[in-house]
Amino acid sequence: PGAKAPPYPEMLRSAGLSGTVMLEFVVDTVGRVEAGSVHVVGSDHELFARAALGAVPGYRFLPAQAGGHRVRQLVRLPFR
């Protein structure tokens, strides 16, 4: 909730390039991204990947639940 999109790399914007990034990470039981768990699964350009990697640690999520308890969850999040 309330997450902002990563900043669009100005060099790629001015060149008219678009692309996607897929990140994978673990969301802990309080809805925060676990430090050290974020990695790039795929990206069309390194600058897109850097922007996404810089944004995700500040994101907050609603924690997953199983059996009435909050649990850690592996997430794959695409950015376009």
Secondary structure as UniProt FT lines:
FT   HELIX           10..14
FT   TURN            15..16
FT   STRAND          21..27
FT   TURN            29..30
FT   STRAND          32..33
FT   TURN            35..36
FT   STRAND          39..43
FT   HELIX           46..55
FT   HELIX           56..58
FT   STRAND          64..66
FT   TURN            67..68
FT   STRAND          69..71
FT   STRAND          73..79
//
